[in-house]
Amino acid sequence: MTVSIRFTLDGREGEAAPDESIWQAARRLGTEIPHLCYRPEPGYRADGNCRACMVEIEGE
């Protein structure tokens, strides 16, 4: 059984798989998060050094 993660993004409800990043889920839902070092390729892991893709999490 796959458990999905429920979240709200810009006032819209969404779901993501446990192995899906916030960036991937947002893009799938039609929200573009700026990025410089991420590529949607298998095995690629962004470093996050430029911080262009930072998002705010309420309550954090």
Secondary structure, DSSP 8 states (H G I E B T S, - for coil): ----EEEEETTEEEEE-TT--HHHHHHHTT-----SS----TT------S-TT----TT-
